[in-house]
Amino acid sequence: MTHATARPVYFDCDTGIDDSLALAYLLSSPEIALVGVGTVSGNTSSAQAAVNTLGLLAVAGRTEVPVAVGAHDFLTHPYDGGAPHVHGDNGIGEVVLPPAARTPEDEDAARMLIRLSHEHAGDLEVIAVGPLTNLATALALDPTLPSRVAGVTVMGGAALVPGNITPVAEANIGNDPEAASATLSAGWPVTLVPLDVTMENVFDEDDRAALLTSDVPLARTVGEMLDFYFDFYVETYGERSSALHDPLAAAIAVGGIAAIVAPAVSVVVDTTAGPARGQTICDLRGQRRGSVDQPGATVRVVLGTDAPLAPHLIARMTGAGILVG
């Protein structure tokens, strides 16, 4: 697929380690053209996420991709310092990237998204793998935004499994439930990629070795980051490995991995102050005899995929190098 026919994508992220995997995947996917990246606080601050993103783009030789800093604080409460125990103090496992020559854009991420939706009206796809503050801000600034977006893929939520920051809440949704509620109820077509499937897709030491021994600089760099990430997941999986949260959402959005069980159902985000705050309440009644779409539902909840992600991810990141989108 050539650049002229590639689908335009805006990527919204809180660039930690799995975001870096997702970014590397997108950069190596000729099906899409990465036309802009917006950062948000989550794994790290939105400003640090932009530094990380620009550094990764420089390593990849893709300095033409613009990066805009988005929301530092969430809609109703301040950013709380992120997850340094998971992603390191700098968000990328303490790996130090060479300083990037390019700096963030003057516009913020929400305005970048709105601008791109006009430039690619009807074709722009959005992939969001952090808290949804930027998307909610853009919707508040321009309620007509959904009419110009072809689709939104969100890594977030937990449908039938426990959360990862509370018993019921996944981090991206739980960090800003109000933003998630606004995003999931906006009426645009959303594909929600929850912990139900991301926790089932795992990278191990053999997979990391494939990145570390690659001749692709960005693959090697991300392989180095995974050393820190693997330490965190020992308690979860009993060995050095990691879940593939954000790259699975990216692969589903691109089409490299197919969602084979993904009913369109009502999804409500709990925005109360109680113990269920941040829960994604997915109405999965009536699904026992197969995937059934509910009339009028605009959120597809991914519960099954056609193949494991790890081999596909490695093939993309190392097999053909970093391609021009």
N, C-alpha and C positions, 0 to 999 in steps of 0.2 A: 504494500500500500504506500502511495506516495504522500508527500507532505500536502499536496493540493487536495487530496481526498480524506486526509486524516480528520477525525472528529475533534473539535475544540473542547478542551477540558480546563476548568478552573479547579485547583487543588487547595483545600483549606485544611491546615494542619497545625499541630503543636509540636514541632519537630523534635521528637525523641528518637529512640532507636528503631522501633517498628515503623514509625513515620518515615525514617530514612530508608528502610527496606521498601516501603511503598513508593517513595519518590524514585528510587533506583529502578523499580519495576516500571513505573510510568515512563521514565526516560528511555527505557529499552523496549517500549511498545510502539511499533510503527502504526498501529491502528488509531492512535490518538496524537493530537498536538497539544502540548502543555502550554497554554496561552497566558497563564498567570498563577501565582501561588500567593495565598494569604495566610498569615500566621495568627494564632490565637494562644492565649495562656492556657496551660493544661499540664503537660509533662514538665514544661519549663515555661518561662515567661514568653510573651509574644515577641518581645524584642530579641531575646536569646534564640528563639525559634527561627527568627529571620536571619540572624547571624549564621546559625547552623545550616539553614536552607541555602543561603548564598554560598557558603563554603562547599557544600555538597555539589551544587551546580557548577562551581568552579572546578572541582575535582573531575567532574564528568565532562568538562569542556562545553557546558551548555549555558554560558553566561548571558545568552539572549533572553532567557526566561525572566520576566519581571517578578519581583517579590515585594509584597506590601505588608507592613506591620498592621495587625488588627487589634482587637480588644485586649487590653491588659487585665481589666477586671471583668467579672461576670455581671449579668444584668441586675442582680439584686444583692450581690455581696462581693467583697474584694477577692482577688487572686490570693491564694494561701501559701504560695511557695512551691507548688508542683510536687513532683515525685522523685526527688534526688536519690532515694533508696532503690528506685527501679531503673532510672535512666542516668544517674550520675548528676553531679552538680551543674554540669553544662548541658545536660539533656542528651548527650551522645556518648555516654559511657566513659567520660573523661578523655576521649580521643581529641587531640588538638588538630584542627584543620588549618591549612595555610590561609592567611587573610585573603578575603575575596576583594577584587578590585571594584566590583559593582556594589552599590549601596541600595538600601530599600527605596522604593518609589515614594514620591511625595504624597500620593493619595493613600488613604487607609484601605484595609482589605475589603470592607463593606462596599465602599465606593468603587473599588476595582471590580468587584463582582457585578455591580450594577452596570458599570461601563462595558464590561465584556459581554453582558447579556444583550446590550444594544448592538455591539459590534458583531455578535454571532447570534442574532435573534432567531430563536427556534431551534438552534443547533447546539448551543452551549450545554455541556454536561458538567455537573458539580460533583466532586468527590470530597467528602468531609470526614476527616478521621480524628478530629479533636472535639472539644466542647463546641457547641453550635452557636456561640455568641455572635460571631461575624455574620452568619446567615440570618439570625433573628434581627440583628441591627439593620442589615440590608433590606429585609422585609418591612421593617418599620419605616425606613427612609423611602421605600418605593414598593407599595403593596402590589403593583402590577408586575413585579419581578417574575413570579411563577409563570406568567404567560409567555415569557421569552426563554425559558429554560426547558431543555428536552427531558431532563431527569436529574435526580439527586441520589447519590449513593452515600449512605451514612454508616460508618463503623460505630456501633453503639447499642446499648441495651442488653437485656437478658430476658428472653421470652419464657423459657421453661427450665432455666438453670439459675443457680445463685448469681448474685452480683459479685463484683470484685473490690468495691470500696465499702459496701454495706451488704448485709444479707440479700438485698434485692436490687441494689443499684450498681450499674456499670459506670466506670469513671467518666467517660465523655458525657453521658447523660446526667450523671449525678453531680458533676461540677457545676452545671448550669441547667437545671431542670426547666426553668422558664423559657430559656432559649430553645431547648429541645422541644418543648410543647408547641412553641410558635412555629418551629420548622416543620414538625411532623403534621401539623394541622393546616398548613398553608395551601393545600390543594394541588400542589405539583406532585408528579409521580416520584415517590421515594422508595428506594430499596434499602431496607434496614438489615445490616449484617451484624448480628448480635454475638454475644459470648457463646451461645449454643453451638455455633460452627467455628468461631475463631479459636476456641480452646481445644478443639479437636484437630486443628492443623498445627503441627509442631515442627520446629527446626532443631536438629541435634548437632553434636560435634562433627559428624561426618559432613553434614550440610555446610557448617561453618568452614570446615577445611576446604570445601570446594570453592568457597568465596575467597579465602585467604590465598589460595594457590592460583587464582584466576589471573589472566593478563589484563583484566579490566580494572583500572584504578579505583573506580567507585565501588565495585564489588569487594575489593580487598579492604577498602576503608570501612565499609559497613560490617565486614567480617570481624574487623578489630573491635568495633563497637559491641558486637554481640557477646564478647567475653564478659563484660559487666552485666549485661541482661541475663545471660545464662545463670550467673550466680544467684540472681533474685529468684529464678524459677525452680531452683533445686527443691525448695520446700513443697512446691506444687506438684512437680512431676517425679521427684525422687532421683533426678539426675540433672546434669547440666544440659539444659535445652531451653526452649522458649515457645510461647504461643505466637501465632502469626496473625495478630489482630488486623492491623492496618493494611498490610499487603494483600490479605484475602479480600478486603473490600475493594482495593484497587483492581485486583485480578477479575473480580466479578463485574465491576464497572466496565473494564476494558473488553471482557468477553473471553479471556483466557481460561477462566474457570466458570462453569455454568451452574446457576442455582436451579437444582432440579426439584426441590421442595421449597416453595416460596409463595404461600397464599397471601393474597391481598386482604387484610383484615383491619378492623378498627384497632388503633393503638393510642392509648392515653398515657401521658406522662404525669406521675404524681408530683405536684408542686407544693404539697402541704409541708408543714414543719415537723411532721411525725416521723416514725421509723421507716415508713415506706417512701420517703422523699426520694425522687430520682428513679423510681421503678417505672419500667415500661410495661404497662398492662396491655397485653396483646390478647385480643378476643379470639382464641383458637378453638372455640367450641365448634363441633360439627366437622372436625377434620379427620376423624378416625378411619373413614373409608377412602381417604385420598385428599389431596390438596384442593380446597374449595375457596374460591374468591367470594367475599361478601360484597353485595351490591353497594356501589358508591365508595368503597374503600380505596384510598390512594397510597397506602403504605404496604409494600410487600415485605414480609418478614422471612428471611432466609433461614431455613431449618435443615437443609441438606444440599450438598454439592456433588458434582459428577466425578471429581477426582481430587486426590490430595494436592495441596498447594506446593509443598516443598520442592518436588522435582521440577515442576513448571517454573517456579520462581528462580531456581538455580539456572535452568536452561535459558531463561530470558536474560538474567543478569550476567551470565558468563559466556553463553554460546555464541552470540553474534556481536557482543560489545554493546556500547551505548549508542543507540541509533538516533538519528535526527527524526523528531516526531513530525 
